[in-house]
């Protein structure tokens, strides 16, 4: 073998349908003028709706983009080695922005912030700090497909699902959490914590106070950690509907519990800057902060990026205006997708945040099975020309749910995507109406999460 066992390990999750759909999109990407029949990327949770606001700010503040302070160049200062604790001016600005998004109901001490190269690095760093190889974290389903890579691949940690279902809108219940914990014990896994996304990816819903309190009670009882990934907190259409886990801690007056709750944040979704690679960890545990800071040296944010973003975030008038306008645009775009799908006879889980909708296509399946979900997904990718993410890639136990993104394209492109879906549904409706309920035989290429055989058929 020419590479290490770790490098060869297949737990990265790259063979997931989530990533395979991306591969197909990259082979035939849609472009409104040069490739109008290509695949439209609806599997990418990227926020492109408010770039004009950021570009207008940059045009009005040329010194920041030119790395100047009071008209004088600080290029050499930024180009030299920087301490991996990060620029104080940026950490202060980021802490204030995080508080602003949460309605200033909670405050974040900049000294308890660890800067990382995106939320991917933040989550992995926390897992390294809190767990050993073979330990486990409990995650509510459905969850972001990339967590199989981010949390497990290099750390050796296991994921045990907390099974949530459509019966109650995929809400977290005490019984589901307890069942997951018992399952981990049955597998002889030591549970080190629970990880949640709030707002949820892929559901696009904010966790309720009831859910957050039951999780706090659970981790307090078990003496384990709780990681709250809140990278979509600024995408909540109505800020009053979002409750950060940090908002509930002070009233408990429990220092030990407070030290076991950690928050992950990023500017990838709220500011639409995934390419800038800006993430952070907030923890009240000084040992965790110290360890995570040392680990962050393997994935630092450039000084130039920190300086530029500190200037943007320190403009509080602009930052507040940006958050409000961005939320309004997301709300409007979300409504376009939901109403468009409704006209086609497809419903979505009622949601209030995120860059995507959790779409119910169970009625379009040929049978209630994983094979049927894969069959439908491949038809949507190849025949309809849309890359969407099947629920199975998000570890959803129910077949026929899909995550569909709406904020990474123009409204004209979204309208085209809806028209494509309508044509597809119209074309299969007569077949659905005439077909009896017996399950179909699914060919071997459908059951495998690979496109290679289909490529031979094309």
Beta strands, then each sheet from edge to edge (+ up, - down):
strand 1: 40-41
strand 2: 68-69
strand 3: 72-73
strand 4: 113-116
strand 5: 136-140
strand 6: 158-162
strand 7: 191-197
strand 8: 225-229
strand 9: 261-266
strand 10: 279-283
strand 11: 347-348
strand 12: 356-360
strand 13: 386-387
strand 14: 389-390
strand 15: 401-405
sheet 1: 1+ 13+
sheet 2: 2+ 3-
sheet 3: 4+ 10- 9+ 8+ 7+ 5+ 6+
sheet 4: 11+ 12- 15+ 14-
end
